[in-house]
Amino acid sequence: MNTTSKFNWIAGLAAAGLIALLSACGGGGGTASTTAAPANGTLSLALTDAPSCGFDQVNVTVEKVRVHQSASAGDTDAGWSEIVLTPAKRIDLLGLTNGILEELGQTPLPAGKYTQMRLVLASNGSVWPPANSVLPSGGGVSEVPLDTPSATQSGLKMNVDINIEANKVADFVLDFDACKSVVTRGNSGKYNLKPVVQVIPRISDAGQRIVGYVDMSVASTATTVSAQSGGQVIKSTPPDATGKFALYPVAAGTYDLVITAPNRVTTLISGVPVVTTSYTYVGSDTVRILPPLSTATPPSTAISQTASGTVSVGGNVVSTNASVRVLQAFSGAPTTKVEVAAKPVDADDGTFTFMLPLGAPARTTYSASATAITFSPDPAAAGLFILEAAAPNQTTKTQNINLNLGPSNTLFAF
């Protein structure tokens, strides 16, 4: 994988979705002393994960995290500060869902603004198990090494905007999205790591958390619960074996809670508030979320509906370093667009495929005192989706698809 392209891809994602968030958390910026060297603050970091697609383990071994005040600083330039893990820590990212964090450590820093962060992973070498690997789901396959050339050299680059204040702790979480970061390589059985990492401020354990339960019939790792804003995923997780989910950390604000599950329609709870002083509960152990089944019959008799109420969507992107996501727009007021699925394309041939629900998406509005959670279908949006392809240094491409007309196959050329 081209190192520069990967760095640019991660940097663009982090800059587009997170700079305003990090600036808001950082405060008023560091102030240098007029009589002495700048006073120090402290940077504290932890690691967490979103769901993974098709793997029982996604392992990475973290050696250190580097930060610099210049977004353009090179690997060997002066001015880097580091959190070094001794020994390096091998972490299964899939154990870091539902609000679980792996503390990476902290380091003192001169007060001021820091605009570049690099996550440095250990090299695989010849040891077993590999420092960085995946374990595909389904059994019959052992761990497979993850190809991470740039991560073990100069580190995974993220452009950030973090203010370190004198005599204060700036606390952040690296949210590593394993599902969007592991890239297949054709039929070779090999995988690349193309990391998608968000840097999220952690203000207080007392809040910044959405907690709820899904019905036991969808309590599996194939189900995803996400907090979204404007069609962008802010935090996501699968429920645990009891159906409970916890999204943490999430910055204070109001979000769309989106639930996707196999053979179920896209399900939305809008207007979910998050505060820093208490948890936000969506239902309870006895008031659970159950996305409706996708059982709609397509209006066209030219195709037959699958037994599960889903239809395949696939295609090809003329850039093997691209990613594709699927959006669905709810009709009526307010019009809301949400992400349904996303993944990187195959690193060898640029192909992608999704299985999407044909049934009408369903929605409701958040209520803190709800004694039941019921959803209203949106038949006008049934089977209608938007494919969005993004590649480094290219204009994002979109394509509307109508699954009521049958399976879709789309070519994206940049």
N, C-alpha and C positions, 0 to 999 in steps of 0.2 A: 504494500500500500504506500502511495506517495506521502512522505512525511509532511511536506509543506502543505499539501492539500488538506490533510487531516487536521493539522493545527489550525489552518484558516477556517475549516468547517466548524470546529469546536469553538474557536474564538468568536466567529460570527453568531453562533447560536447563543453563547453566553452573553455577548454584548447586547443582542437584540432583546432578549427576554429578561435580563437580570440587572443591568446597570442601575436603573432607577430604584429597584428594590434594595440593592446593596447600599446605595447612597443614602436612602431614607434611614436605614438602620445605623449607619456609621456615625451619625451625629454631625457636629459642626466642623469637623476636620481637626487635624493636629495643629498645635501652635508651638513654635520653637521658642525656647527661652532666649531672652535678650542678653543674658549674662553668662550662659553656660551652654553646653551641648543640649540638644533637644531631649526632653524627658521621655522616658519609655512608656509605652503601653504594652499590652499583651495580645497576641493573636492566638486563639484557641480553635482547634479544628476537630470535627468528627466526620464519620463516613456513614451513609445510609444508602438504601437501594429502592428502586421501583420494581415491578414484576418482571420476570423473565419469560421468554417465549420458547418453550420446547426444551428446557434444560432443568435438571435436578440440582446442579451446582454451577456456579460461575465464580471461579476463584481468581483473585488477584493478590499479588504480594507487594505491599507498599514499603518502599525504602525511605522515602522522605517527601516532604512538600516544600517547595521553594516559593518565595514571594519577592517581588521587586517593585520599586516605585516607578519604573519606566516600562511601558507596554512593549517597547521595542528592544529591551535589553537582551543581549545574546547570552549563550550558555556560559561563557567564560568571563563576562563583564563583571566588574566589581559592583558591590551593592546588594548582592543576594543575601537573604536571610532564610534559614531552613529550620523545619521541624524534622528531625532525624529519628527514625524508629530503630532502636537497637535492642534485639535483632530485628530485621525486617519482619513485618507481620503479614502472614498469609490469611486472607479473609474470604469466606464464602459470602458473596454479596446477597445471595438469596436468603441468608439468615438475618438480613438487615431490613426486613419489611415490617409493616405495622408499628412504626414509630421506634423501632430498635436502632440504636446508634452504636458505632464502634469508635471509641475515642482515639484520636491519633496523637494528641499531645498539644503543647503550646510552646510559644517562644516569645521572649521580649523583643519589641521592635521600637525604633525611634518613632515618635509621634509623626503622623503625616498620612498622605494618601498613597495607597499601593494599587497598582493597576495591572499587574501580571502575576499569575499563579501557575505553578507547574507541579503536577503529580507524577512522581518518579517511581516506576515499578522495577522490581528485580528482574533479571534476565532468567530465562528458563534453564539454560545450560544443559547439562547431561544428567541432572538429578531427577529422581522420581519420588513422589509425584511432582509434576512441573510446578514452577512458581505461579504460573498463570495458566488456567485450564478451564474447560467446560466438561460437564458430564451430561450428555444428551439423555432426555427422558425416554422411557420405554424399556429400559434394560437391554442387556446383550451387548452394550458398548461400554468400554472403560473410559477413563478420563482422556480427553484430547487436548493437547497443548494449544494455547491461544497465541497466535502470532502478534507480538506487540513490539515491533522494532523501535519505533520512535519513543514509546513509553519507557524503554529501558536505556535510552541514550540521553536525550535532553529533557524528557518528561512530556506529559500531556499538557499542552498550553491552554490556559483559560485567561481571557481578558476580563478583569474585574474592576471594581471601583470601591475600594474598602478604605474607610477612614479609621486610623488608629489614634485614639485620644490618650493623652498623657494620664498615667495612673489608672487606666480603665482597661477592661477586658473586652475585646471584640470577638464575639463567639459566632462561628459559622459552621455550617454542615455542608459537606460535599455530597450531593445527591446523585449517585451513579445509576443511570438507567440501563440495566443490563439488557433488557429486551431490545432497546434501540442501539445497543453498542456492539453486540456480537453479530458478525457478518459471515454468512455461509459462503463457501467457495466451490460452487458447482456440485459435482458428485464426488469430489475428492475426499470428503469426510474431514476436511480441514476448516479452520475458522480463523478469521481476523478479529482483532479488537479495534473498533473505531468509536472511542468513548463519547458518550453524551453525558455531560456532567453539569449540574447546576450548583451554584454556590448560594446557599440560603441562610439568612441571618437567624440565629437562635437567640431569642430575647429572654424567654423564661419558660421553665418546665411547667409553670402554672397554667399556661394556655397554649395558643398556636396549634391547637389540635382538634380534629374532627373525629368523633368516635361513634360507631353504630354497629348494627348487625344486619347481615343478609340472611335470607332463608336458608335452612340447612340443605335444601335441594341444589343450591348454587354455591355452597361453601367449599370451593376448591381453588387451586392455584390457577385454573383457567379463567376465573372470574377476576375482573379488574374494577376497582373503585378509585375514582380520581376526582380531585378538586381542580376545576378549570376556570379560566377567566378569558373571555373573548376567544374561545376556541383553542387556547393554549393550556396544556397540562402543567399545573403548578406542582402537584404531588400526587402520586398514585401508589397503590398497593393491592395485593390480593388479600382476601379475608383469611383468617386462620381456620383451623379445623372446626372451631365452634361457630364460625360465621362472623366473628367479630373482626372489625377493621379499625385501624387508627392511622390517620394521616397526620404526620408530624415530621419536621416543623412546617407550618404554613403561616405566612405573614398575615397580620390582621387585615381584614377586608371582607368582602362578600363574594361567594363563589357559587358556581354550578357544580353539583355533585353528580357525576356520571357513572353509571354502572353498566358494564358490558359482560356478557356471559354466553357460552355456547348455546345455540338454539333459542336465545332470548333476544327480544328487541332492545334497541338502545333506550336506556331509561334515565331520566333526568329529574333531579330535585333542585329547583332553582332557589336563589336567595338564601344560601346557607352562610350565616355569619361566623367569623372567626375573630376572637379577641385574645389579648395577651394575658388576661387575668383569670380565665376559667376555660374548661373544656366546652366544646360545642357537641351536644349529643343529638344524633339523628335517630329517633326511635329509641329502642331499648332491647334487652334480651327477649322481651315478650312482644315487642312491636318491631317487627323485622321487615326488611326490604325484599320484595320478591318481584323481579322484572318479569313482565308477561312473556309467555311463550311466543315464538315467531311462527304463527300458524296461518298467515294470510294466503289466499289463493291468488296467483297472478292473474290480471285481467286478460292477458294474451293467451290464447289457446295454442299458440305456436310453440310454446315451450312447456315443459313439465316442471313442477315445483319439486325440490328435493324433499325427502321425508322429514328432514329436520327444519324446514322452513328457511334455509340459507341458500345463497347463490354465490358462485365463485367470481372473484374479480382478480384479474391478473394483467400482466403486461411486461413491458421492457422499457428501461431508461437508457438512453445512449450516453451513459456515464456510469461506470461501475463504482464510483465514489458517491453516488446519490442516495437519498432516502425518500421514502414515500409514506404519506399518511392519508387516512381516510377521514373525512368530515361528513357530518349529517346536520342539516339545518331544520330546526323545528319551525313550522309555520305559525301564523297568528301573532298575537301580541303577548309578550315581547318575542320578536324573532331571535332565536338563539342558535348559534352554530357551535357544535361540540366535536372533539376528536373521538373517533370510534376505535381506530387502530393505527399503528405506525410501525415501520421497520426499515432497516437499510436494505438496499437491493443486493442481489447476489454479486459478490466481488469478481466473479469470472465472466458472467454474461449479462449483468444488469437486470435480471428478471425479478419479478415479485409476484406474490399471490396472497389474497385474503379470502376468507369466507365471511360473508356479511348477511345480516338478517333481512328477510324480505318483508316482514311484518311492520305494521305502523309503530313508529317510536312512541314512547309514552312519557308523560311528564306530570309533575305535581309541584306545589310550592311548599317550601320548608315551614314547619310549625314546631315550635319547641314543646308544645303540649299535646302533640298528636297521639290519639289512642289507637290509630290505625294509619297505615300509609297506603293510600290508593292512588292509582295513576289513571290519567285520561289519555286515550290514544289520539294520535295525530295522523289520521289516514291520508291527509294531503301530502305528507312527507314520506309515506311508505315506499321503500325501494329506491329512494332518491339519495344519492351520495355525491361527494366531491372528492376526486383524487387530487393530491397536491404533491408534486415532485420538486425536490430541492437538491441542488448540486453546488459545490464550492464555487464562488465567484460567478454564479449564473443567476439569472432572473428566475424566480420560482414559477413553475408551470402548473396550471390547474385544468381539470377536465371533469365536467358534469357527467354522471352516468345514471342510467335508469334501469335497475335490475328487473323491473316489470317486463322488460323486453327480452330478458335472457341474460346469460353470463356475459361479462364484459372483458375485453382484451384491449389494452391501451398502450400506444407507443408514445413516449416522451423524448423529444429530440431538443437539445439545447443549442 
